[in-house]
Amino acid sequence: MASMMERADENLIPAVQKEIGEAFRTGPSDLGYLTFIRNFVEGLASPLAGMLVIRHDRPTVLALGSLCWALSTAAVGISQYFWQVAFLRAVNGVGLAIVIPALQSFIADSFDDSIRGAAFGFFYLMGTVGGIGGGAFATVMAGYEFLGIPGWRCALIIMSTLSSIVALLVFSFVVDPRRKSAINHSCDKNSERDALVDKGNANSTSPWLESWTAIKAIMNVKTFQFIVLQGLVGSTPWTAMVFFTFWFELIGFDHKSAAAINSLFDVGSAIGSFIGALIGDRLSLIYPNSGRIMCAQFSAFMGIPCSWLLLRVIPQSVSSYFAFAATMFIMGFTISWCHTAANGPMFAEVVTAKHRTMVYAFDRAFEVSLSSFGAPMAGILSEKIYGYNPAAVDPISGSAQDAYALSRGLSTVMAVPFGLCCLLYTPLYWHIGRFYVLYFKFLKLSMYSEHSGKDSEISKFREEEDGVRIRSINDKKRKEIKL
């Protein structure tokens, strides 16, 4: 439920950008800054989630973040000035920064390696269902007034109320997996392996020192470095997609039609993320050194032809409704594999359970903050290069010329980053193979240490490998890997 409400909240503002632009007399560049501000603050504040989770149960952290974003969303609904909206979007980013990494580590701790990708896929699927509902609800509501209050304002207030209820339910009923694992610690193989990896590292009494130790350990993980590198450019197109609903309305589609087309993209993303996760789990057993990477590269590459077809090839007319709908569904289905099939499960394999929230938090910190330039970049290109004119937009029929300008700005910001993202996954082919070789070397040293009582060999191993964190993989995968 928390995942569904989080995605619903993310989709609210993009779904009513046209109405916000009319209410505050702003164009795509200013509307893009709203997304930029929220994402940038979310990225900067993401490490806060890792620090909080070290000392507090994740349900408490999730409830705190959910309440933060709920209150800020309600405040946007009653704002009278654009600067107020911008400030509150920044506050909203803080709430999302706390919730998302905690949710991801919650999923990673709750499932074994062999099905973790599917778990991330189902988690993303349910979140997308919430996003579809939130976006469609806000888009449809935006076309009406209630007691003289614009519908988009009512939509924000209603969704914030539901988010507050979910925050209360999470705080009251959700149990942190770490409590369950603590009860069965003596019989949990993963816990034993985590303890073995961290052997000799004393827990710090200071949360700040403990957080700093976790940060340094994570920064030395090569897999983390490569995934973050591709994410810096690969996340940029996703931030620019906030203009899709606005673009369809400029073409001339009404609120319901624009919401329906955009919902098909979300439906495709939901199904694709789950199917992609299942494929990634299967390929990781057949090709442990490359299966997940192949899934991610295929997904990133598909963003190029799909975005080009959508924004450059299909005639921008209401008569192209079915062409837009089919393309949006296929695009959502194929470009949504990266996190569930590759990034999320791979992060969980290369760090200990204690540091998972921190690694997801820092992934968000780098990717979200730097990729947040995508939305304002698309708006600036549309206005400064391709001739978008906010004054020429008709509130009812839109503007074909401005729709064309916005589509050119969007295609520029989407196609190139998708291609770079695909290429930047390539170094992982070499590093993941090396990771599994190191893992088996570590197992041999561990067995030798247990029989001989010499822990110096493991210490020497850690120093020689320059801080590379060794995480276990499940028994089935270890049997299938042939060195």
C-alpha positions in Angstrom: 0.0 0.0 0.0 2.8 2.4 0.8 4.4 1.6 -2.6 1.1 2.3 -4.4 0.6 5.6 -2.6 4.2 6.7 -3.2 3.8 6.2 -7.0 0.4 7.8 -7.0 1.8 10.9 -5.3 4.7 11.0 -7.9 2.2 11.0 -10.7 -0.1 13.7 -9.4 1.7 16.8 -10.5 2.7 15.5 -13.9 -0.9 14.6 -14.5 -2.1 18.2 -13.9 0.8 20.2 -15.3 -1.4 21.9 -17.9 -3.8 23.1 -15.2 -0.9 24.3 -13.0 0.6 26.1 -15.9 -2.7 27.9 -16.6 -3.3 28.7 -12.9 0.2 30.2 -12.4 0.8 31.3 -16.0 4.0 29.2 -16.4 5.5 27.3 -19.4 7.3 24.0 -19.7 10.6 25.3 -18.4 9.1 26.5 -15.1 7.0 23.3 -14.8 10.2 21.3 -15.5 11.8 23.1 -12.6 9.1 21.7 -10.3 10.2 18.1 -11.2 13.9 19.2 -11.0 13.5 20.7 -7.5 11.7 17.7 -6.1 14.1 15.2 -7.6 17.2 17.2 -6.7 16.2 17.5 -3.1 15.1 13.8 -3.0 18.6 12.8 -4.2 20.4 15.0 -1.7 18.2 13.7 1.2 18.3 10.0 0.2 21.2 9.2 2.5 19.0 10.3 5.4 17.0 7.1 4.9 20.1 5.0 5.4 21.0 6.8 8.6 17.5 6.5 10.0 17.2 2.8 9.3 20.4 2.0 11.1 18.9 3.1 14.4 15.1 2.8 13.8 12.7 0.2 12.5 11.8 0.6 8.9 8.0 0.8 9.5 8.6 3.9 11.6 10.8 5.4 8.9 8.3 4.6 6.2 5.5 6.2 8.2 7.5 9.3 8.8 8.3 9.7 5.1 4.8 9.0 4.0 3.4 11.6 6.4 5.9 14.2 5.1 5.0 13.7 1.5 1.2 13.6 2.3 1.3 17.0 4.1 3.3 18.6 1.4 1.0 17.4 -1.3 -2.0 18.8 0.5 -0.3 22.1 0.9 0.4 22.3 -2.8 -3.4 21.9 -3.3 -4.0 25.1 -1.4 -1.0 27.1 -2.7 -1.7 30.6 -4.2 1.8 31.3 -5.6 4.2 29.4 -7.8 7.1 29.8 -5.3 5.0 28.1 -2.7 4.4 25.1 -5.0 8.2 24.9 -5.7 9.1 25.0 -2.0 6.5 22.3 -1.1 7.7 20.1 -4.0 11.1 20.2 -2.3 9.5 19.1 1.0 7.8 16.3 -0.9 11.2 15.2 -2.2 12.4 14.8 1.4 9.5 12.5 2.2 10.1 10.4 -1.0 13.9 10.3 -0.2 13.1 8.6 3.2 10.5 6.2 1.9 11.9 4.7 -1.4 15.3 3.3 -0.2 13.6 1.9 2.9 11.0 0.2 0.8 13.7 -1.3 -1.5 15.8 -2.7 1.3 12.6 -4.0 3.0 12.0 -6.0 -0.2 15.6 -7.2 -0.5 15.6 -8.4 3.1 12.3 -10.3 2.8 13.3 -12.6 -0.2 16.1 -15.0 -1.2 18.5 -14.2 -4.0 16.8 -16.7 -6.4 13.4 -14.9 -6.3 14.5 -11.4 -5.4 14.2 -10.0 -8.9 10.6 -11.3 -9.0 9.9 -9.6 -5.7 11.2 -6.3 -7.0 9.1 -6.8 -10.1 5.9 -7.4 -8.1 6.8 -4.5 -5.8 7.2 -2.3 -8.9 4.0 -3.7 -10.5 1.9 -2.8 -7.4 3.5 0.6 -7.2 2.7 1.2 -10.9 -0.9 0.3 -10.2 -1.0 3.1 -7.7 0.7 5.4 -10.1 -1.9 4.6 -12.8 -4.7 5.3 -10.3 -3.2 8.5 -9.0 -2.4 9.9 -12.5 -5.7 8.9 -14.0 -7.6 10.2 -11.0 -5.9 13.6 -11.0 -6.2 14.0 -14.8 -9.9 13.3 -14.8 -10.6 15.4 -11.7 -8.7 18.3 -13.4 -11.5 18.7 -15.9 -14.1 19.6 -13.2 -14.8 22.1 -10.4 -16.2 21.2 -7.0 -17.9 24.0 -5.1 -15.9 26.5 -7.1 -12.6 24.7 -6.3 -10.5 23.5 -9.3 -10.6 19.7 -9.6 -6.8 19.4 -9.6 -6.6 21.0 -6.2 -9.3 18.6 -4.8 -7.3 15.6 -6.3 -4.2 16.6 -4.4 -6.0 17.0 -1.1 -7.9 13.7 -1.4 -4.7 11.8 -2.3 -2.8 13.3 0.6 -5.5 12.2 3.0 -5.3 8.6 1.7 -1.5 8.8 2.1 -1.8 9.8 5.7 -4.1 6.9 6.4 -1.6 4.5 4.8 1.2 6.0 6.9 -0.8 5.2 10.1 -1.4 1.7 8.9 2.2 1.1 8.2 3.3 2.3 11.6 0.7 0.2 13.4 0.9 -3.1 11.6 4.0 -3.6 9.5 6.9 -5.6 11.1 10.5 -5.1 10.1 12.1 -8.3 8.6 15.1 -7.6 10.7 13.1 -8.5 13.8 12.1 -11.8 12.3 15.6 -12.6 11.3 16.9 -11.7 14.7 14.6 -14.4 16.2 15.9 -17.1 13.8 19.4 -15.8 13.5 21.0 -19.0 14.6 19.4 -21.0 11.7 19.6 -18.3 9.0 22.4 -19.1 6.5 22.3 -15.6 5.0 22.7 -14.0 8.4 25.6 -16.3 9.1 27.3 -15.4 5.9 26.6 -11.6 6.5 28.2 -12.0 9.9 31.2 -13.8 8.3 31.7 -11.1 5.8 31.7 -8.4 8.4 33.8 -10.4 10.9 36.1 -8.1 12.8 34.2 -4.9 12.1 32.9 -3.7 15.4 29.6 -1.9 15.6 30.0 1.8 16.3 28.1 3.4 19.2 27.8 6.6 17.2 25.1 6.6 14.4 27.1 9.2 12.5 30.3 7.2 12.6 28.4 4.0 11.8 26.8 5.7 8.8 30.2 7.0 7.6 31.6 3.5 7.8 28.7 2.1 5.8 29.1 4.9 3.2 32.8 4.2 2.7 32.2 0.5 2.3 29.5 1.1 -0.3 31.6 3.6 -2.3 34.2 0.9 -2.7 31.8 -1.6 -4.3 32.6 -1.6 -8.0 29.2 -2.9 -9.0 27.6 0.1 -7.2 29.9 2.5 -9.1 29.1 1.1 -12.5 25.3 0.9 -11.9 25.3 4.5 -10.6 27.3 5.6 -13.6 24.7 4.3 -16.1 21.9 5.5 -13.9 23.1 9.1 -14.1 22.2 9.2 -17.7 19.6 6.4 -17.9 17.3 8.1 -15.4 17.2 11.4 -17.3 14.6 10.3 -19.9 12.3 9.1 -17.1 12.3 12.6 -15.5 11.5 14.1 -18.9 8.4 11.8 -19.3 6.5 14.0 -16.8 5.5 16.0 -19.9 3.7 13.2 -21.6 0.2 14.1 -20.4 0.9 17.7 -21.1 2.1 16.9 -24.6 -1.0 14.8 -25.4 -3.3 17.6 -24.2 -1.3 20.1 -26.5 -2.0 17.8 -29.4 -5.7 18.1 -28.7 -6.7 15.1 -26.6 -9.1 15.8 -23.8 -8.3 15.0 -20.2 -9.8 11.5 -20.3 -8.1 10.5 -23.5 -4.7 11.8 -22.3 -5.1 9.9 -19.0 -6.0 6.7 -20.9 -3.0 6.9 -23.2 -0.6 7.7 -20.3 -2.1 4.9 -18.2 -1.2 2.4 -21.0 2.4 3.4 -20.6 2.1 2.7 -16.8 0.3 -0.6 -17.4 3.1 -1.6 -19.8 5.7 -0.6 -17.3 4.0 -2.6 -14.5 3.8 -5.8 -16.6 7.2 -5.3 -18.1 9.0 -4.7 -14.8 7.5 -8.0 -13.5 8.1 -10.0 -16.6 11.6 -8.5 -16.9 12.4 -9.5 -13.3 11.3 -13.1 -14.0 13.5 -13.2 -17.1 16.4 -11.7 -15.1 16.1 -14.3 -12.3 16.0 -17.1 -14.9 19.0 -15.8 -16.9 21.0 -15.2 -13.7 20.8 -18.9 -13.0 21.8 -19.9 -16.6 24.3 -17.1 -17.1 25.3 -15.9 -13.6 28.0 -13.5 -14.9 25.9 -11.8 -17.5 22.2 -12.6 -17.4 21.0 -9.6 -15.5 23.2 -7.3 -17.5 21.9 -8.5 -20.8 18.3 -7.8 -19.6 19.3 -4.3 -18.6 21.0 -3.5 -21.9 18.1 -4.8 -23.9 15.7 -2.6 -21.9 17.8 0.5 -22.2 18.3 0.0 -25.9 14.6 -0.3 -26.6 14.1 3.2 -25.3 15.8 4.6 -28.5 13.4 3.2 -31.2 10.3 3.6 -29.0 10.9 7.2 -28.1 11.8 8.1 -31.7 8.7 6.4 -33.0 6.5 8.1 -30.4 7.8 11.6 -30.7 9.1 11.8 -34.3 7.3 9.4 -36.5 3.6 9.1 -35.5 1.5 12.1 -36.8 0.7 14.4 -34.0 -3.1 14.4 -34.3 -6.0 13.1 -32.3 -6.6 10.6 -35.2 -3.4 8.8 -34.1 -5.0 7.8 -30.8 -4.5 4.0 -31.3 -0.9 4.4 -32.7 0.0 6.5 -29.6 -1.7 4.0 -27.3 0.1 1.0 -28.8 3.5 2.7 -28.8 3.1 3.9 -25.2 2.2 0.3 -24.0 5.1 -1.3 -25.9 7.5 1.4 -24.7 6.5 1.0 -21.1 6.7 -2.8 -21.4 10.2 -2.9 -22.8 12.1 0.0 -21.0 11.1 -0.9 -17.5 13.4 -3.9 -16.8 16.6 -2.3 -15.6 15.8 -1.9 -11.9 13.8 -5.0 -11.3 15.9 -7.4 -13.4 19.3 -6.0 -12.7 20.0 -3.0 -10.4 17.9 -4.0 -7.4 18.9 -7.6 -7.1 22.6 -6.9 -7.9 22.8 -4.3 -5.2 21.4 -6.8 -2.7 24.0 -9.4 -3.7 27.1 -7.3 -3.3 26.5 -5.6 0.1 25.5 -7.1 3.5 21.9 -6.9 4.7 22.8 -4.2 7.2 23.9 -1.8 4.5 21.2 -2.4 1.9 19.1 0.6 2.8 22.3 2.8 2.6 23.2 1.4 -0.9 19.7 2.0 -2.3 19.8 5.4 -0.6 23.0 6.5 -2.3 21.9 5.0 -5.6 18.9 7.4 -5.4 21.1 10.2 -4.2 23.4 10.1 -7.3 20.9 9.1 -9.9 17.8 11.2 -8.9 19.7 14.4 -8.1 21.8 14.5 -11.3 19.1 13.1 -13.6 16.6 15.6 -12.3 17.9 18.0 -15.0 16.0 16.0 -17.6 12.6 17.8 -17.1 13.9 21.4 -17.1 16.3 20.5 -20.0 13.4 19.3 -22.1 11.4 22.5 -21.3 14.3 24.8 -22.1 15.0 23.1 -25.4 11.3 23.3 -26.3 11.1 27.0 -25.6 14.6 28.3 -26.6 15.5 26.0 -29.5 12.2 24.6 -31.0 10.0 27.7 -30.4 7.4 26.7 -27.8 5.2 29.7 -26.9 3.1 29.5 -23.7 0.9 32.4 -24.8 -0.3 30.5 -27.9 -1.7 27.5 -26.0 -5.5 27.2 -26.2 -6.9 25.8 -22.8 -9.3 23.6 -24.7 -7.9 22.6 -28.1 -4.2 22.9 -27.2 -1.6 24.0 -29.8 -0.2 21.8 -32.7 2.8 24.0 -33.1 3.7 23.9 -29.4 3.1 20.2 -29.3 5.6 19.8 -32.1 8.1 21.9 -30.2 7.7 20.0 -27.0 8.0 16.6 -28.8 11.4 17.7 -30.3 12.7 18.7 -26.9 11.6 15.5 -25.3 13.1 13.3 -28.1 16.4 15.0 -27.7 16.5 14.4 -23.9 15.3 10.8 -24.2 17.0 9.0 -27.2 20.6 10.0 -26.5 20.6 9.1 -22.7 19.0 5.7 -23.5 21.9 4.9 -25.8 24.5 6.0 -23.3 22.8 4.0 -20.6 23.0 0.8 -22.7 26.7 1.3 -23.3 27.6 2.1 -19.7 26.3 -1.3 -18.5 29.1 -3.0 -20.5 31.9 -2.9 -17.9 29.8 -5.0 -15.6 30.4 -8.0 -17.8 34.0 -8.1 -16.7 33.4 -7.0 -13.1 30.6 -9.4 -12.2 32.7 -12.4 -13.4 35.6 -11.2 -11.2 33.1 -10.8 -8.3 32.1 -14.5 -8.4 35.8 -15.6 -8.6 36.5 -13.5 -5.6 33.5 -14.9 -3.8 34.7 -18.5 -4.1 38.2 -17.4 -3.1 36.6 -15.9 0.0 34.7 -19.1 0.8 37.9 -21.2 0.6 39.7 -18.7 2.9 36.7 -18.7 5.3 36.8 -22.5 5.5 40.5 -22.5 6.0 40.2 -19.9 8.8 37.5 -21.9 10.6 39.7 -25.1 10.7 43.0 -23.4 11.4 41.9 -20.5 13.5 43.9 -18.0 11.4 41.9 -15.0 10.7 44.8 -13.1 9.2 44.3 -14.7 5.8 40.8 -13.2 5.6 42.1 -9.8 6.7 44.9 -10.0 4.1 42.3 -10.9 1.5 40.1 -7.9 2.3 43.1 -5.5 2.0 44.3 -7.1 -1.3 40.9 -6.7 -3.0 40.8 -3.0 -2.3 37.6 -2.9 -0.3 35.4 -5.0 -2.6 32.5 -6.3 -0.6 31.8 -10.0 -1.0 28.1 -11.0 -0.7 26.8 -14.5 -0.8 24.6 -16.0 -3.6 22.1 -18.8 -3.0 23.1 -22.4 -2.9 21.4 -23.2 -6.2 23.3 -20.5 -8.0 26.7 -21.6 -6.5 26.1 -25.2 -7.8 25.5 -23.9 -11.3 28.5 -21.7 -11.6 31.6 -23.4 -13.1 34.8 -21.6 -12.6 
